[in-house]
């Protein structure tokens, strides 16, 4: 009989209960914003400048590892800072649902495209959008102050997203990747 594979939430062998539960806590005091996770986009155009703060797993930004996160089991969880007038470009996840929940911000434009169709909505504080796999999605902060969003992806190790073929970002080489 094959042994079962350990889950990320299983108590590590040899650890006591307190240490195990402590390893499941991600405190704000122990985190910093990672302005470099998507820096290759901001280097192309400063309007793409934004930061990620990871809590569960590393998300789909291409960050290979972050030992300061709770290990991901079935999803990733982070926050994203979107400065005033900045944007997250249209991108596509084919493998996972993605959720944006606006914690702070009043004029956040959500943009979706699929098969030649285009959709936009202005959202604000405590509004949520669930992006289905296979839909290009982007976000723009139209406000005068930074927006703060929770971001969840429905996989412990989501694939790195792609960009529309006509986007200049599709031609950029993502650091650490050989396929772009």
N, C-alpha and C positions, 0 to 999 in steps of 0.2 A: 504494500500500500504506500503510495507516494505521500510524503509529508506535505502538509498544507503550508503555503507561502505566508509569511508573516505580513500583516497589514501595518500600515504606518501608525495606526492608533493602538496596536498591541503593545502591552507593557514589555519593554526590553528585558531579556533574560538577565537576571542578576541585579536588576534595579529595584529599589524599594518604592513603595507607593508614592511617597512624597516627591522623590526625584522624578518619577514618571509623570506625575501630575504637573510638577513645575515645568517639565519639558513641553507641556501642552499649552503654556501661557506665553503670549507674545505681547509684551508691554511696550507702550509708546516710548517710555523712557529709554528703552534699549534699541530704538530704531532711528534711522536717518533717512531722509529722502534721497533716492538714487536718481540724480539728474543725468547720469551717464547711460542708463539702460537703453534709452532711445536717442542718445546723443547724435548718432549718425544721421538721424532725420533733422535735428536742429542744426547740425553743421551744414546741411544742404540748404535749409531755410529756417531762420530763427522763429518763425511762426509755429513751428512744430515742437518748440521747447516745452517739456513737461516732465514731471517726476513721478516715480513710483515708490511706494513704501510697502514692502512685502510683509505679510503676516503668516499666510499658509501657502507653502510652496513658492515657486518662482514665477508663475504665470507664463505668458507666451512672448515676453519681450526679448527672449534670446539669452537671458542671464542663465548661465549653466547651473550655478548653485548659489545658495545663500544659507549659510549654516545658522543664521539668526532667525530662521522661520520655524514654525511648527510644520513637521513633515505633512505633505499633502496625501490624502487618501483617495478622495473622489472629486475634489475641486481645488481651485486656488482662490485666494482672497488677498486683495491688496487695496491700497488707496492710491488715487492718482490726483496730483495737483495740476491744474490747467490754468496757467497765468491768464490775466486779462488779455483778450484778443488772440490767444493762442488756439491751436487746434490739433486734434489728433486726426491724421489723414485717413481717408477711406482705406479700409483694409478688410481682409476676408479670412474668417476661420471656417474651414470646411468640416472640422471634426467636433466642434463643441458649441454649445450655447454660451453666450456671454451676457452678463448682467451689469448694467451701470445704475447705481443708486446715488443721486445727488445729495450730498450732505450739506454743501454750502454752494450757493450760486443761484442767480435768478434768471439769467438769460443764457441758457445753455442749449445750443442748437444741435439736435440729433439728426443725422442724415443717413438714409439707407438707399441702396441701389441694387437692383436685381433684374437681369434680362431686359435692360433698357427702361425700366421703370424707376422713378425717383420719388422719394418721400422725405419730408422734413417735419420736425416738431420742435417747438421751444419748450423746454422743461425747466423746472426750478427746484428749489429745496424740497427734499423728501419725495421727489418724483423718481420713478424707476422705468427703465426700458430693458426688456429681455430680447436680445438679438438672436434669431435662429441661425443655426449653421447655414452656410451658403449664401448669406446676404452680406454685401459690402456694407460696412458701417463706419461712420466718422462722427466727430464731435467738434464743435466750435464754441468757445466761450465768448459770447458777444458782450458780456458785462465788463464793468470797469474794475472789478476786483477778482482775485483768483477764485476759481471753482475747485471744490474738493469732492471727489466721487469715490464710492466703493466700487470695486471691480471684482467680479467673480467669473471664473471660467469653469465649465463643467467637466474637467478632467484634471487628474493630478499632474499630468505631463502633456499639456496641450501642444499641438503642432504650432510652429512659428507661423504667423499669418503672412499672407501675400497681399500685394497691392494690385489695383487695376492695371492692365497691360499698358494703358496710355499714361499712367502716372510716372513722373520722373523718379519717384522713389522705387519703382519696380526695377530700375536699372542700377540702383546703388548696391554696393556690396555691404552686407551687414557684417560687422566685426565678428570674427570667430566662425563664420559660415562659409562653406565652399560652394554652395549652390546658387549664390547670387553674385 
